[in-house]
Structures are given as structure tokens and as C-alpha cells.
Amino acid sequence: QQQVKQSPQSLIVQKGGIPIINCAYENTAFDYFPWYQQFPGKGPALLIAIRPDVSEKKEGRFTISFNKSAKQFSLHIMDSQPGDSATYFCAASHSGNTGKLIFGQGTTLQVKP
Amino acid sequence: DGGITQSPKYLFRKEGQNVTLSCEQNLNHDAMYWYRQDPGQGLRLIYYSQIVNDFQKGDIAEGYSVSREKKESFPLTVTSAQKNPTAFYLCASRGPSGRTGNEQFFGPGTRLTVL
């Protein structure tokens, strides 16, 4: 019940395309859903995060769509660029002072010029 | 210049040796975390600490130990009992829930290789 399942494992799109990465969870107590971006040899960096009281959140070219009833959330990257090539992780946690994040397995995105 | 630093960037260990990975933060965060990352897998929690002088085991604590004597520092020791220690190790910290939610800030990582 603590798992977060992420798909696909890898993704290749052309420049300007809209890659979509999906995540699903089981624990209905989760109330914080961040996405992290990681470049090779670097630590992950927070990209965008959403709480279940909204169904969509946009920050620049990045959008999270959230479906509470289906227990799914996804990341869309508009007008993707070669510089977006990285590994993306979804995660989930629930309110509480531990702040433990449960991570998905990661998606390696390649944006071709 | 606030942030999280980890050292060394690369570490080589002989079998049977204990090694200690450093993690320091100047963000004044109470909570700190250690994760292990293996190729094709997500981040797995090793240990976490919510306050000085207190820490809890994560999902894969066997073969690891930590200490939290100072708020700024959360070193991780990889002991000889860890059967497969070659991995990328990431340290993170988290501020008070009221301001930044559950956002965790990550350091640059240490790549440990067993020779």
C-alpha cells in the first residue's frame, strides 16, 4: 500500500512533443505529490508538486494532472526541449512530521533535436 | 549560499571496510534523510532524522548506521555488513511543514564503489 508505480520506464520524443509520465498510488492518506528532475550524476531537484485539493497545476511548461478517484497523477511537459532530457521521479507522502517520501521507479526521458 | 553539501563526490571502498559519507546543510532544517539509488530504481530510504540526537530506520537500514549530533550534520556509515554497497547515495533535508510542505532538498550525491 506504500508503493508508487511509475510508467513508462523510458520515453523518447521529438523536440516540441509532449511527453507524459504517469504514476499510481494505493494509500489514500497520501496528500502531497511532487515530481523531481534528475540529471546524470546530480541530485534530484523539485520540479513541481500538487496537493489533492486541485486537479491540475501548471508551472511554466510543466503540468501535473491529478485524478483523486483513480489515485493517479501525471506529468506533462509542453514543447519539450533537448535540455529536458533527464530522469523524472514522482513521489508521494502524507501529512505528518516524518515527511517521508515514497518514490516511483523513475522515467528516463530523451528529447531528440 | 544555502544548500546541502555531500562529500566526497566519489568514494572507493575495499571489501570489509567501513566508510563514512558526509552530509551538511545550512538551511536550518530539522529533518534530514539518506537515500540509496541504484540504476533503474527509485530512491530508497535508508535512515531519517527529524531532530538532533534522534533518528529512525528507513526501508533498507541493514548494514548502515547514522548519527545526528548537530542539526547541520547527518553522516552515514556504510559498514562491512552491507552486502552490496555499490550505489549512488543521496542526502536530503526538509524544512518546517508550514512553510514548504513536505519538500525535500537534495544534495549532489556520493557515488560509492566497492573494489
Interface residues (C-beta under 8 A of the other chain):
Chain A: V4 Q6 Q9 Y32 P34 Y36 G41 K42 G43 P44 A45 L46 A49 R51 F89 S93 S95 N97 T98 G99 K100 L101 F103 G104 Q105 G106
Chain B: I4 Q6 A31 Y33 G40 Q41 G42 L43 R44 L45 Y48 Q50 Q56 G58 L90 A92 R94 S97 G101 N102 E103 Q104 F105 F106 G107 P108 G109 R111
